[in-house]
Amino acid sequence: MADIDDSLDARISFGCPVGVQAILRAAWRHDTDALKPLLDAPGKASCRDPETGETPLHAAIRSMGPKGEQEGDIEKDAAATKTVENLLFGGAIWNDVDTNNETPGCVAWRLNQKGLYDQLVRAGARAEMLFAILDGYQELESDGEEEEDEDEEMGEAETETGAEANDTNRHEEGAEVEEKAEKVTEEATAEPTADAIEETPYLESHLTLVDGKLVDAAGNGVMMDWETDIMRRSVDAMLSPADAEPAKEKRVLNIGFGLGIIDSMIAARQPARHHIIEAHPEVLARIDAASKNPEAAGDDHAAEFGAAWEAAGEEKSEGAHKVYRGRWQDICAKLLAEGELYDAIYFDTFGEDYSELRRFFTDYIPGLLDDNGVFGFFNGLGADRRVCYDVYTHVVEMHLSEAGLDVAWQDVEVPLTKDGLDTAGAGAWEGILRPYWTLEKYRLPICTFMG
């Protein structure tokens, strides 16, 4: 990243509206007495310079400068904390992005302002929890000429809301699934239909597998082989380390086959039951083709599965090995109705936002996971920037708790340089629209029922 000029002159442009300038300068000085009367209308706390994207939150944090190892100015720290608090209460948006592609939290992290960073993480978590409760914000419209003039003076630009922030991970552009409770029971005994699969844009997208990358038609990374170590550790957490006894008594469900990395590892543990749910028709076709001609498939894990694998499972018990073809929303309702129970469940879908993951562990984990079972998922929520990742860690903890689940986090080092993940558009990210992972540590979730 090029050096960033954090000076006041660089962040407040010549063409910045007078009203916006007044707010940005008051926030920069941490002058809460001057700031309060300026925040007299909705939207003013999140106003921005039209050229630099500077918001009052950015300004209040940026003016602190880099914090060294030694203790800082206590009074200055307190003034900045109070200013940020007032702005947040006034409606400032925690994850607004400036023209440097930094949120206020990104600025705080870069400047080593840990206290302000933590304050923003807490604010972000509160905002996302509220958003989840309200199920989306509804913009209020006004016919008042006065308000329109005010908006024009403030020079407000569109900003990224909590709903959009949910897409800053590998689960993106998902279709909404709004099934009523009675419909779940009704569909439990029905076979998934082709029409249901076609409703989701991702499931219609053409996929390309090249150099260990599964990529959709838009260039989004569906799954990549750099995740192998994360998958291995996830299997170890759910079942047992590779050098331990095979998990021959375990019943395992994996949702989202992708490259087949985690399913290959699960199969190596020789579980009693191994079920897979996969909806994308091209992934399913790859399983069929690769398993029929494993020599041509080469290193593709899909060759390990398919009809022969399912037939081999019959030697253990009926339906011991099974690839369920369809959306997990349909299949899981069917599994619940049939009384299936699992000792380990892993969830890693693409084309869905966080609300679907939450729906899964709230509505389905209680009925599908054994009392002593373990639930895991690919934790890529907001992983393209640290502050979002930290916010969603708090959010998912709270939602898991509401669902009756404890979560233990296991830190996994991600060697960005070694894996070629440190540069967008190059190395591992060559041919990928945008990196979905930029952090040096992965937080691996290990979820179990409380008590």
C-alpha positions in Angstrom: 0.0 0.0 0.0 1.3 3.5 -0.9 2.0 5.9 2.0 -1.2 7.7 3.1 -1.2 11.4 3.8 -3.2 11.7 7.0 -2.9 15.5 7.3 -6.0 17.7 7.6 -5.3 19.5 4.4 -5.1 16.2 2.5 -8.4 14.9 3.9 -10.6 18.0 3.5 -10.7 19.1 -0.1 -11.1 22.6 -1.4 -14.6 21.7 -2.9 -15.9 20.2 0.4 -19.3 21.9 1.3 -19.0 24.4 4.1 -21.4 22.4 6.4 -19.4 19.2 6.0 -16.1 21.1 6.6 -17.4 22.4 9.9 -18.4 18.9 11.1 -15.1 17.3 9.9 -13.0 20.0 11.6 -14.9 19.8 14.9 -14.5 16.0 14.8 -10.8 16.4 14.0 -10.3 18.8 17.1 -12.5 16.5 19.3 -14.5 19.6 20.1 -17.7 17.9 21.2 -19.3 21.3 22.3 -18.9 22.6 18.8 -19.9 19.3 17.2 -23.2 18.7 19.0 -25.2 21.5 17.5 -23.8 20.6 14.0 -25.3 17.1 14.3 -28.9 18.5 14.3 -30.3 16.3 11.5 -30.2 12.7 10.4 -27.2 11.9 8.2 -25.0 14.7 9.4 -22.9 12.4 11.6 -22.1 10.3 8.5 -21.5 13.2 6.1 -18.4 13.0 3.9 -16.0 15.0 1.8 -17.0 14.4 -1.8 -13.4 14.0 -3.0 -11.7 12.1 -0.2 -14.6 10.2 1.3 -13.5 11.5 4.8 -16.3 11.1 7.4 -16.3 12.6 10.9 -15.4 9.2 12.3 -12.3 9.0 10.0 -11.3 12.5 11.0 -11.7 12.0 14.8 -9.5 8.9 14.6 -7.0 10.1 12.0 -6.1 13.3 13.9 -4.7 11.1 16.7 -1.8 10.1 14.6 0.3 6.9 15.1 0.4 5.6 18.7 3.8 4.5 19.9 4.7 1.8 22.4 4.7 4.2 25.3 1.5 5.5 27.1 -0.3 8.2 25.2 -1.9 11.4 26.2 -4.7 10.4 28.6 -6.8 13.5 28.1 -6.4 13.4 24.3 -7.4 9.7 24.3 -10.5 10.5 26.4 -11.5 13.3 24.1 -11.2 11.2 21.0 -13.2 8.4 22.7 -16.0 10.8 23.6 -16.1 12.3 20.1 -16.3 8.9 18.5 -19.1 7.9 21.0 -21.1 11.1 20.2 -20.7 10.5 16.4 -21.9 6.9 16.8 -24.9 7.9 18.9 -25.6 10.5 16.2 -25.8 7.9 13.5 -22.3 7.7 12.1 -21.7 4.5 10.1 -19.0 2.3 11.5 -17.9 0.7 8.2 -18.0 3.7 5.8 -15.1 3.5 3.4 -13.0 6.5 2.2 -11.1 6.8 -1.0 -8.1 5.0 0.5 -10.5 2.0 0.9 -10.3 2.3 4.7 -13.1 2.3 7.2 -12.6 4.2 10.5 -11.6 1.0 12.1 -9.0 0.4 9.4 -7.5 3.8 10.2 -7.5 3.1 13.9 -5.7 -0.3 13.4 -3.1 1.3 11.1 -2.4 4.0 13.6 -2.2 1.5 16.4 -5.1 3.3 18.2 -6.2 0.1 19.9 -8.8 1.7 22.2 -10.6 3.4 19.4 -10.4 0.3 17.3 -12.0 -1.8 20.0 -14.7 0.9 20.4 -15.5 0.6 16.7 -15.6 -3.2 16.8 -18.1 -3.0 19.7 -20.2 -0.4 17.8 -20.1 -2.5 14.6 -21.3 -5.6 16.5 -24.2 -3.6 18.1 -25.1 -2.3 14.7 -25.1 -5.7 13.0 -27.1 -7.2 15.8 -29.7 -4.5 15.5 -29.7 -4.9 11.7 -30.4 -8.6 12.2 -33.3 -7.9 14.5 -34.8 -5.3 12.2 -34.1 -7.5 9.2 -32.9 -4.5 7.2 -33.2 -0.8 7.4 -36.0 1.1 5.7 -35.1 4.5 4.4 -37.7 7.2 5.4 -38.7 9.6 2.7 -39.7 13.2 3.2 -41.5 15.6 0.9 -40.1 18.6 2.8 -38.1 21.0 0.6 -36.0 22.0 3.6 -34.7 18.4 4.2 -33.8 18.1 0.5 -31.8 21.3 0.6 -30.0 20.1 3.7 -29.1 16.8 2.1 -27.7 18.7 -1.0 -25.6 20.9 1.3 -24.2 18.0 3.2 -23.1 16.4 -0.1 -24.0 12.9 1.1 -22.9 10.0 -0.9 -24.1 6.4 -0.8 -22.5 4.4 1.9 -22.0 0.7 2.6 -24.6 -0.5 5.1 -24.5 -3.5 7.4 -26.5 -5.4 4.8 -23.8 -4.9 2.2 -21.1 -5.6 4.7 -22.5 -9.1 5.0 -21.2 -9.7 1.5 -17.5 -9.0 2.4 -16.8 -12.7 2.5 -16.9 -15.8 0.4 -20.7 -16.2 0.9 -21.9 -13.5 -1.5 -24.8 -12.6 -3.8 -27.1 -15.1 -2.2 -30.8 -15.4 -2.9 -33.2 -14.9 0.0 -34.9 -18.0 1.2 -38.1 -17.1 3.0 -39.9 -20.3 3.9 -42.7 -20.4 6.5 -42.6 -22.9 9.3 -45.5 -24.9 8.0 -43.9 -25.1 4.5 -40.7 -26.7 6.0 -42.8 -29.6 7.3 -44.7 -29.8 4.0 -41.4 -29.9 2.0 -39.6 -32.3 4.3 -40.9 -35.4 2.5 -40.6 -33.9 -1.0 -37.7 -34.3 -3.3 -35.8 -31.1 -4.2 -36.8 -29.8 -7.6 -34.8 -28.4 -10.5 -36.8 -25.2 -10.3 -35.7 -24.6 -6.7 -32.0 -24.9 -7.7 -32.4 -22.5 -10.6 -33.8 -19.7 -8.4 -30.3 -18.9 -7.1 -28.0 -17.0 -9.6 -24.8 -18.7 -8.3 -26.3 -22.1 -9.1 -26.8 -21.0 -12.7 -23.3 -19.7 -13.0 -20.6 -21.6 -15.1 -17.7 -22.8 -12.9 -14.1 -23.1 -14.0 -11.6 -25.4 -12.2 -8.0 -24.4 -12.9 -4.8 -24.4 -10.8 -6.6 -25.5 -7.6 -9.2 -22.7 -7.9 -12.9 -23.1 -8.4 -14.1 -19.9 -10.0 -17.6 -18.7 -11.1 -18.4 -16.9 -14.3 -18.0 -13.5 -12.6 -14.5 -14.3 -11.4 -15.4 -14.9 -7.8 -13.3 -17.5 -5.9 -15.8 -20.2 -4.9 -13.1 -22.3 -3.3 -9.3 -22.5 -3.5 -6.7 -25.0 -2.4 -4.9 -22.5 -0.1 -7.7 -23.4 2.3 -6.4 -27.0 2.7 -4.7 -26.4 6.0 -7.9 -24.8 7.4 -9.9 -27.7 6.3 -7.5 -30.2 7.8 -7.6 -28.5 11.2 -11.4 -28.3 11.0 -11.6 -32.0 10.5 -9.2 -32.6 13.4 -11.4 -30.4 15.6 -14.6 -32.2 14.6 -13.4 -35.8 14.5 -9.8 -36.6 15.5 -6.2 -35.8 14.4 -5.0 -37.7 11.3 -2.7 -39.9 13.4 -5.4 -40.9 15.9 -7.8 -43.9 15.6 -10.2 -43.7 12.6 -13.5 -42.2 13.5 -15.4 -45.4 12.6 -18.4 -44.7 14.9 -18.9 -41.1 13.7 -21.7 -39.8 11.5 -20.7 -36.8 9.4 -22.5 -34.3 7.3 -20.7 -31.8 5.0 -22.7 -29.0 3.3 -20.9 -27.7 0.2 -18.6 -30.0 -1.7 -16.7 -27.4 -3.8 -13.3 -28.8 -4.5 -13.9 -31.8 -2.2 -11.0 -31.0 0.0 -12.7 -31.5 3.3 -14.7 -34.5 2.1 -11.5 -36.3 1.1 -10.2 -35.7 4.6 -13.4 -36.9 6.2 -13.4 -40.0 4.1 -9.9 -40.8 5.2 -11.2 -41.0 8.8 -13.5 -43.8 7.7 -16.7 -42.5 9.5 -19.7 -44.8 9.9 -21.8 -42.4 7.9 -20.6 -39.7 5.5 -23.2 -37.5 3.8 -22.6 -34.6 1.5 -25.0 -31.9 0.3 -24.1 -30.1 -3.0 -26.5 -28.0 -5.2 -24.4 -26.8 -8.1 -25.1 -28.9 -11.2 -21.6 -28.5 -12.5 -20.0 -29.6 -9.3 -22.3 -32.6 -9.3 -21.4 -33.4 -12.9 -17.7 -33.1 -12.0 -18.2 -35.7 -9.3 -19.9 -38.1 -11.7 -17.4 -37.6 -14.5 -14.3 -37.8 -12.2 -15.4 -40.9 -10.3 -16.0 -42.7 -13.6 -12.6 -41.8 -15.0 -10.3 -41.2 -12.0 -7.1 -41.4 -14.1 -8.2 -38.4 -16.3 -9.3 -36.6 -13.1 -5.8 -36.4 -11.8 -5.7 -34.7 -8.4 -9.3 -33.7 -8.4 -10.8 -35.0 -5.1 -14.2 -35.5 -6.9 -12.8 -38.7 -8.3 -13.0 -40.3 -4.8 -16.8 -39.9 -4.7 -19.8 -40.7 -6.9 -21.7 -43.9 -7.6 -18.9 -46.4 -6.7 -18.3 -44.6 -3.4 -22.0 -44.6 -2.5 -22.2 -48.4 -3.3 -19.2 -49.1 -1.1 -21.0 -47.5 1.8 -23.8 -50.1 1.6 -21.3 -52.6 3.1 -21.4 -50.5 6.3 -25.1 -49.7 6.4 -27.9 -48.6 4.1 -27.2 -45.0 2.9 -23.8 -44.8 4.7 -22.3 -42.9 1.8 -24.5 -40.4 0.1 -24.2 -37.3 -2.1 -27.5 -35.4 -1.7 -28.2 -33.3 -4.8 -29.9 -30.0 -4.2 -30.1 -27.0 -1.9 -29.4 -27.6 1.8 -32.6 -25.7 2.7 -34.6 -28.5 1.0 -32.3 -31.5 1.9 -31.9 -30.6 5.6 -35.7 -30.4 6.0 -35.9 -33.9 4.6 -33.1 -35.2 6.8 -34.9 -33.8 9.9 -38.1 -35.6 8.9 -36.2 -38.8 8.5 -34.5 -38.5 11.9 -30.9 -38.4 10.7 -28.5 -37.4 13.4 -24.8 -36.5 13.1 -21.7 -36.3 15.3 -20.0 -33.7 13.2 -21.5 -31.2 10.8 -19.5 -28.7 8.6 -21.1 -25.9 6.6 -19.3 -24.1 3.7 -21.6 -22.8 1.0 -21.2 -20.1 -1.6 -23.7 -17.6 -3.0 -25.3 -17.0 0.4 -24.9 -14.3 3.0 -24.6 -14.6 6.8 -28.3 -14.7 7.3 -28.4 -18.2 5.8 -25.5 -19.5 7.9 -27.4 -18.2 11.0 -30.6 -19.8 9.8 -28.8 -23.1 9.5 -27.4 -23.2 13.0 -30.6 -21.8 14.5 -33.2 -23.9 12.7 -31.3 -27.1 11.8 -28.4 -27.7 14.1 -30.6 -28.4 17.1 -32.3 -31.3 15.2 -29.4 -32.7 13.2 -26.5 -32.6 15.6 -26.1 -35.2 18.4 -26.0 -33.9 21.9 -22.2 -34.4 22.1 -21.6 -33.5 18.4 -19.4 -30.7 17.0 -20.5 -28.1 14.4 -18.0 -26.1 12.3 -18.2 -23.7 9.4 -15.8 -21.8 7.1 -15.4 -18.6 8.9 -14.8 -16.1 6.1 -17.2 -13.5 7.4 -15.8 -10.0 6.5 -12.3 -11.5 6.0 -11.3 -8.9 3.4 -10.6 -6.4 6.2 -9.7 -6.9 9.9 -12.3 -4.7 11.5 -15.2 -6.5 9.7 -13.8 -9.9 10.7 -13.6 -8.9 14.3 -17.1 -7.5 14.2 -18.6 -10.6 12.8 -16.7 -12.7 15.3 -18.6 -11.0 18.0 -21.9 -11.2 16.1 -21.7 -14.9 15.3 -20.7 -15.6 19.0 -23.9 -13.9 20.2 -26.1 -15.5 17.6 -24.6 -19.0 18.4 -25.3 -18.3 22.0 -28.9 -17.5 21.3 -29.1 -20.8 19.4 -27.8 -22.7 22.5 -24.3 -23.2 21.2 -20.9 -22.5 22.7 -18.0 -21.6 20.4 -14.3 -22.0 21.0 -12.0 -20.2 18.6 -8.7 -21.8 17.4 -6.3 -19.4 15.8 -4.7 -20.7 12.6 -1.8 -18.9 10.9 -2.4 -18.0 7.3 1.0 -17.5 5.6 -0.1 -14.8 3.1 3.3 -14.5 1.4 4.0 -18.2 1.2 0.5 -19.0 -0.2 0.6 -16.0 -2.6 -2.3 -14.3 -0.9 -0.6 -11.0 -0.3 -1.3 -9.3 -3.6 -4.7 -8.8 -5.3 -4.8 -10.0 -8.9 -1.5 -12.0 -8.6 -0.2 -15.2 -7.1 -3.1 -17.2 -5.7 -5.5 -14.4 -6.6 -4.6 -14.4 -10.3 -7.8 -14.6 -12.2 -9.9 -13.9 -9.1 -12.2 -10.8 -9.1 -11.3 -9.8 -5.6 -9.5 -11.5 -2.7 -12.0 -12.9 -0.1 -9.1 -13.3 2.4 -6.5 -10.8 3.5 -5.7 -11.6 7.1 -2.8 -13.4 8.8 -4.9 -15.4 11.2 -8.0 -17.5 10.6 -10.4 -18.0 13.6 -11.5 -21.6 13.4 -14.9 -22.1 15.1 -15.6 -25.3 17.2 -19.2 -25.2 18.2 -20.9 -27.5 20.8 -24.2 -27.4 22.7 -24.1 -25.5 26.0 -23.9 -27.7 29.1 
